[in-house]
Amino acid sequence: MEGRVAVITGASRGIGAHIAERFADEGAAVALVARTAEPGTSRLPGSLDEVVGRIRERGGQAVAVRADLTDPDDLESIAAKAQEALGPVDTLVNNAGVNFYGPSLEVSPRRYGLMFQINVHAPFRLCQIMIPGMAERGRGWVLNITSKQARNPKGPPYPDWTRDGSVPYAMCKTALERLTTGLAAELEGTGVSVNALGTSGLVVTPGVAAVSPHTPDNVPVEPDDAMPEDERPSPLLRGPAAVSPDRPSLLAALGRDGYREGCRRCARGCPNRRVVATTLESVHSHDEHAPGGDQADDIEAGRRSPSG
């Protein structure tokens, strides 16, 4: 990542913050995007200023770009602000997300619209804004953070996780995966790689902990720093999982299309892994490993809360 300039959405806490810190540790200059700029301005822990501070304390280069992905003006300004501060953007991580749990037929139009705006429309627009410059310079990477909820359940009978109230969210993540493979095909040969990455268990970020019906007691879980892990120790990696050979490497996807990797919870050669061409995934197609759904960061109870 040395010399790269990366934009990471939803980077004030959870998965996005850990990815930003990992990229910075690897030499990238990072622009962190979220709504929560300062500590104490959200009822959830974490802020852009805190993540930027941690990165700079370790000698990294980082800037905060406060933006609400539901605000058209904010969305359009992210790339320009990042480039002004750090230089041309060649890496984009679409991590910000939101979910409102509930039966599909009871989801309000407003909540449905917000989920698609933050989970689908914003990533699509950021790709439209940033990828042309990457292609022109002959180098770029887009990483879309997806979810195992995007897979189609097998039934009848259907497993319990299919009734956890995440159908609209799953629709969004399915769309994001199709955007990933579609862009990878369109950009083949340009030097720009497009990948999607998901986890194999519930990631209990601060937002998920606030509203999810799932807990570590009833579903498999992964730590919220699981996404940036790879096969060697890093300041961001803690515990035995830091050097596990059964966890896919975040940075192994860089510059590679059709990257194949075993799942995190199984052996590397798990026959149940689901691999989508041009997509890095650790998403399972088998139900016994994933009865619950992982959520992107920052979901507040009873109201909208996109990451940050």
Summary of the structure (lengths in Angstrom):
residues: 308
radius of gyration: 17.8
end to end distance: 24.1
largest distance: 54.1
contacts: 1125
relative contact order: 0.18
helix: 36%
strand: 13%
